[in-house]
Amino acid sequence: MKLTELFIADIEREAEGTRHILERIPEGRNDWKPHEKSMELGRLAVLVATMIGWVEFMVKTDEFDIAPKDGPGYQQPDMESRAQLLQFHEEALQRAISALRSTNDEHLETKWKFMAGGHVISDLPRHINIRDAVINHLAHHRGQLTVYLRLTSTPVPAIYGPTADEGKEAFA
């Protein structure tokens, strides 16, 4: 199997779990956070909704500086509604799939650089960045978001297995 095919299958499969989480995001609580050092709920939800779209610039550019010294850094879109979150996610998913379909495994073996303020944070092959900085990183933040759901008394959907709120019937 080609890397491009593997990544498309992975992100399409993971998209379902991401949708289930985003469908539960409580509206009107964007500023809520469980701790002063934690990310706000709205910001975390948008991150989870849009992160898969990072695949596009990992395929189509050679580097990305999230906070360049000579200009504005990356600006995450604001969330206005749950429906908008789901739209962000679908658009990001389609951009990622399109980018993967437009490339090949040879290109995914070439290096891609991630920087902040001109400082190199990562300079690894694209396929490693896609796996680590997108797919694995998304699973981490999606799990973090399930904790936020629990702490806001929002039912947590089953993703990889049942939760206290959903999916237990399969084991009855």
Secondary structure, DSSP 8 states (H G I E B T S, - for coil): --HHHHHHHHHHHHHHHHHHHHTT--TT-TT--SSTTS--HHHHHHHHHHGGGHHHHHHH-SEEESS-TTS----------HHHHHHHHHHHHHHHHHHHHTS-HHHHTSEEEEEETTEEEEEEEHHHHIIIIIIIHHHHHHHHHHHHHHHTT-----SSS--SSSSGGGG-
